[in-house]
Every structure is written in C-alpha cells, then in structure tokens.
Amino acid sequence: MSWERRWLKLEASVNNLADARYFTRRATAYPGPGILPSDGRSYFFTAGVKL
C-alpha cells in the first residue's frame, strides 16, 4: 500500500499475510540439497519526506 501527499509519502507491506506454512526446494549448492521452510509473516512501514 502506498500513499503520497505533497511532501509526505507513506508505504506499508505485509508478506505471507496468512502466515502459511510451506516448504520450498533448496538449491543443490551449499549447504546441500534439501528443503527450506517458508518465512513467517513479515511487514514493514516506511515514511519519506521531501524537503
């Protein structure tokens, strides 16, 4: 989500909103073949000011 007005800009985002549990394939290189669990829910909020 993003919002901008004159000199102020606000942004926010959520990854894996449902906090789903899943696995993804790991690359065949270091640390070796296998699976990796998903990242948990994460979010960020950013504020920017133009001078």
Buried (B, 14 or more C-beta within 10 A) or exposed (E): EEEEEEEEBEEEEEEBEEEEEEEEEEEEEEEEEEEEEEEEEEEEEEEEEEE
